[in-house]
């Protein structure tokens, strides 16, 4: 999908719906997180098997917030 908005604008529009910015270039819906991985710089494995990089502060925040998600 191509849009003419910055990711910050999209983030502000989707934040009320639960979306989270986990990296400077990635915005995700946490409902589809399957696994949080600390190796390889840190990433989340999504429901469609996509690997999305996560910054260290966001990774730690996700782990605290979603304690029931598998972690490696």
PLY file of the C-alpha trace (Angstrom):
ply
format ascii 1.0
element vertex 72
property float x
property float y
property float z
element edge 71
property int vertex1
property int vertex2
end_header
0.00 0.00 0.00
1.37 3.38 -0.95
0.40 6.46 1.06
1.58 10.06 1.08
2.04 10.40 4.83
5.02 10.10 7.13
5.23 7.08 9.41
4.83 9.46 12.35
1.49 10.65 10.94
0.36 7.07 10.36
1.51 6.17 13.89
-0.56 9.00 15.38
-3.62 7.93 13.40
-3.33 4.24 14.33
-2.17 4.57 17.94
-5.74 4.70 19.31
-6.31 1.33 17.61
-3.41 -0.27 19.49
-0.66 -0.10 16.88
2.88 0.33 18.23
6.00 1.73 16.61
8.74 -0.78 17.37
11.48 0.58 15.11
12.10 3.83 13.24
10.66 2.21 10.10
8.15 -0.30 11.49
4.67 0.03 12.97
2.88 -3.17 14.05
-0.37 -4.45 15.47
0.66 -6.26 18.70
-2.32 -8.60 18.38
-0.34 -10.47 15.70
2.92 -10.89 17.61
3.76 -14.56 18.04
7.26 -14.34 19.50
9.73 -11.78 20.85
13.34 -12.71 20.06
16.36 -11.09 21.71
19.01 -12.61 19.40
20.12 -11.07 16.11
19.61 -7.53 17.41
16.05 -8.23 18.54
12.91 -8.73 16.50
9.31 -9.83 16.78
7.93 -12.78 14.84
4.50 -11.89 13.50
1.56 -14.17 12.77
2.51 -14.40 9.09
6.11 -15.41 10.05
7.48 -11.97 9.17
10.43 -10.84 11.29
10.19 -7.18 12.27
13.25 -5.55 13.90
12.66 -3.97 17.30
14.74 -1.39 19.15
16.04 -2.48 22.55
13.81 -0.11 24.58
10.69 -1.19 22.66
11.64 -4.86 22.95
11.91 -4.56 26.74
8.61 -2.65 26.82
6.89 -5.32 24.70
8.21 -8.09 26.95
6.81 -6.33 30.02
3.49 -5.54 28.37
2.94 -8.90 26.70
4.25 -11.35 29.28
2.23 -14.23 27.76
4.06 -14.07 24.39
6.86 -16.57 23.79
10.33 -15.11 24.21
13.75 -16.34 23.09
0 1
1 2
2 3
3 4
4 5
5 6
6 7
7 8
8 9
9 10
10 11
11 12
12 13
13 14
14 15
15 16
16 17
17 18
18 19
19 20
20 21
21 22
22 23
23 24
24 25
25 26
26 27
27 28
28 29
29 30
30 31
31 32
32 33
33 34
34 35
35 36
36 37
37 38
38 39
39 40
40 41
41 42
42 43
43 44
44 45
45 46
46 47
47 48
48 49
49 50
50 51
51 52
52 53
53 54
54 55
55 56
56 57
57 58
58 59
59 60
60 61
61 62
62 63
63 64
64 65
65 66
66 67
67 68
68 69
69 70
70 71
